[in-house]
Amino acid sequence: MKKYFFPVSVSLILGIGMAYFIIKQYEEMPALAVSSDAETLYYIQRGVYSDLDNMKNNMKEFSHYIYNVEDNQYYAYIGVTTNKDNAVKIQNYYKSIGYETFLKDKITDNEDFINVLRQYDELLAKTNDNESIKTICNQVLAKYEELVQ
């Protein structure tokens, strides 16, 4: 009995240590939407702000925008699409009127919003008119506010 005590004790200690290490690794990983309806959306980001008032002051020029709070930072978005080519088209539109934007992709599983967004993406893919792109972006953001937030 005594000859098994040391190997069993070492095995238990190593097993508990490894389990703790593995669980700690999963706690630090970002959460992903696990759904068959989840899809990657491309968000056109206008900026990152340290407080809400600062963001609102800087976003006054836009009739529609959405924002998320992550790590005490306010991320403002002025476009959303399911298609990367459309995301580039929206970025080019904003660049042509003097705004620097960044492309950010996120996984979303809101099926209602994704279905509406696909319809707008079809329209967006067929146009190169700046006024149409602006109108579609505003409609998408309004639907986002209605269906997601």
C-alpha positions in Angstrom: 0.0 0.0 0.0 2.8 2.4 0.9 4.6 1.9 -2.4 1.5 3.2 -4.3 0.9 6.3 -2.2 3.7 8.4 -3.7 2.8 7.7 -7.5 -0.9 8.2 -6.9 -0.3 11.4 -5.0 1.9 12.8 -7.7 -0.6 11.8 -10.4 -3.4 13.5 -8.6 -1.4 16.7 -8.1 -0.3 16.8 -11.7 -3.9 16.0 -12.9 -5.4 18.9 -10.8 -2.6 21.3 -12.0 -3.1 20.4 -15.7 -6.9 20.7 -15.3 -6.5 24.1 -13.7 -4.2 25.3 -16.5 -6.5 24.1 -19.3 -9.6 25.7 -17.7 -7.7 28.9 -17.2 -6.9 29.0 -21.0 -10.5 28.7 -22.0 -11.6 31.4 -19.6 -9.3 33.9 -21.4 -10.5 33.0 -24.9 -13.1 35.4 -26.5 -16.6 33.9 -26.7 -17.9 32.8 -30.1 -21.5 32.5 -31.1 -22.3 28.8 -31.4 -25.2 28.5 -33.6 -26.0 27.1 -37.0 -27.4 30.5 -38.0 -24.3 32.5 -36.9 -22.6 34.5 -39.6 -19.7 36.8 -39.9 -20.7 40.4 -40.4 -18.4 43.2 -41.5 -18.8 46.4 -39.5 -17.4 49.7 -40.8 -15.9 51.4 -37.8 -15.7 55.2 -37.6 -13.8 55.5 -34.4 -13.1 54.5 -30.8 -13.9 56.9 -28.0 -13.1 56.9 -24.3 -16.5 58.3 -23.2 -20.0 58.5 -24.5 -20.2 62.3 -24.7 -17.0 62.5 -26.8 -18.4 59.8 -29.1 -21.8 61.6 -29.5 -20.0 64.9 -30.3 -17.8 63.3 -32.9 -20.7 61.4 -34.5 -23.1 64.4 -35.0 -22.4 64.4 -38.7 -24.1 61.0 -39.2 -27.8 60.6 -39.1 -27.5 56.9 -38.2 -24.7 55.1 -36.4 -24.5 52.3 -33.8 -22.0 51.6 -31.1 -20.7 48.9 -28.8 -19.0 49.3 -25.4 -16.0 47.0 -25.1 -13.3 47.4 -22.4 -14.7 50.8 -21.4 -14.2 52.1 -24.9 -17.0 53.2 -27.3 -16.7 51.7 -30.8 -18.8 53.7 -33.3 -19.9 52.0 -36.5 -21.4 53.6 -39.6 -22.0 50.5 -41.8 -22.8 46.8 -41.5 -22.8 44.2 -44.3 -22.5 40.4 -44.8 -20.3 40.8 -47.9 -16.7 41.9 -47.8 -16.9 43.5 -51.3 -19.8 45.6 -50.0 -17.8 46.5 -46.9 -15.0 47.8 -49.2 -17.6 49.7 -51.3 -19.0 51.4 -48.1 -15.5 52.2 -47.0 -14.7 53.7 -50.4 -17.9 55.8 -50.2 -16.9 57.2 -46.8 -13.3 57.8 -47.9 -14.6 59.7 -51.0 -16.4 62.2 -48.6 -13.5 62.5 -46.3 -13.9 60.0 -43.5 -11.3 57.4 -42.5 -12.9 54.1 -41.5 -11.7 50.6 -40.4 -13.2 47.2 -41.2 -14.0 44.9 -38.3 -15.6 41.5 -38.5 -17.8 39.9 -35.8 -19.9 36.8 -35.6 -23.6 37.4 -35.1 -26.5 35.0 -34.7 -29.5 37.3 -34.9 -31.3 35.5 -37.7 -33.9 38.3 -38.3 -31.3 41.0 -38.7 -29.1 38.7 -41.0 -32.1 38.1 -43.3 -32.8 41.8 -43.6 -29.2 42.6 -44.1 -28.9 40.1 -47.0 -31.7 41.9 -48.8 -29.9 45.2 -48.4 -26.7 43.6 -49.5 -28.2 42.5 -52.8 -29.2 46.2 -53.4 -25.8 47.4 -52.4 -24.0 45.0 -54.7 -26.0 46.4 -57.6 -25.2 50.0 -57.1 -22.3 52.4 -57.3 -24.2 55.6 -56.7 -23.0 57.4 -53.6 -26.5 58.6 -52.6 -27.9 55.0 -52.9 -25.0 53.7 -50.7 -25.7 56.3 -48.1 -29.4 55.5 -48.1 -28.8 51.8 -47.8 -26.3 52.2 -45.0 -28.8 54.4 -43.1 -31.6 51.9 -43.6 -29.4 49.0 -42.4 -28.4 50.9 -39.3 -32.0 51.8 -38.5 -32.9 48.1 -38.8 -30.0 47.2 -36.6 -31.3 49.5 -33.9 -34.8 48.0 -34.3 -33.9 44.3 -34.4 -30.7 44.0 -32.4 -30.5 46.7 -29.7 
